[in-house]
Amino acid sequence: MANTRTCSSASETASLVQRAKQYQAFREQLLRWEKTASDRDRCSVMREAVRFAIALLWE
């Protein structure tokens, strides 16, 4: 099950990065989400995908 979750996360992250590179508004929305997400959201798989996507944008 962990492998499925990791693959899903990698797929979600790749989609987030691709979309963020294409659309400035989406990139700004990701950054806003990171600043305003609740503690519960910050501990989610989605949060990890968002943080990794943001990191990849700076490469």
C-alpha positions in Angstrom: 0.0 0.0 0.0 2.8 2.4 0.7 4.1 2.0 -2.8 0.7 3.0 -4.2 0.6 6.0 -2.1 4.1 7.1 -3.1 3.3 6.6 -6.8 0.1 8.6 -6.4 2.0 11.3 -4.6 4.7 11.4 -7.3 2.0 11.6 -10.0 0.1 14.4 -8.1 3.4 16.3 -7.6 4.3 16.0 -11.3 0.8 17.3 -12.2 1.1 20.2 -9.8 4.6 21.2 -11.1 3.5 21.0 -14.7 0.4 23.2 -14.1 2.3 25.6 -11.9 4.9 26.1 -14.7 2.2 26.8 -17.2 0.0 29.1 -15.1 1.3 31.9 -12.9 -2.1 32.2 -11.1 -1.9 28.5 -10.1 1.7 28.9 -8.9 0.6 31.9 -6.8 -2.3 29.8 -5.5 0.1 27.0 -4.4 2.2 29.5 -2.5 -0.8 31.0 -0.9 -2.0 27.5 0.1 1.3 26.8 1.7 1.1 29.9 3.8 -2.6 29.5 4.9 -3.1 25.7 5.2 -4.4 24.4 8.5 -2.2 22.1 10.6 -4.4 19.2 9.6 -3.9 20.0 5.9 -0.2 20.5 6.4 0.1 16.8 7.6 -1.6 15.4 4.5 -0.2 13.7 1.4 -1.4 16.7 -0.6 0.7 19.0 1.5 3.8 16.9 0.8 2.9 17.1 -2.9 2.4 20.8 -2.8 5.7 21.4 -0.9 7.7 19.2 -3.3 6.1 20.9 -6.3 7.0 24.4 -4.9 10.6 23.2 -4.3 10.8 21.9 -7.9 9.6 25.2 -9.3 12.7 26.9 -7.8 15.1 24.6 -9.7 
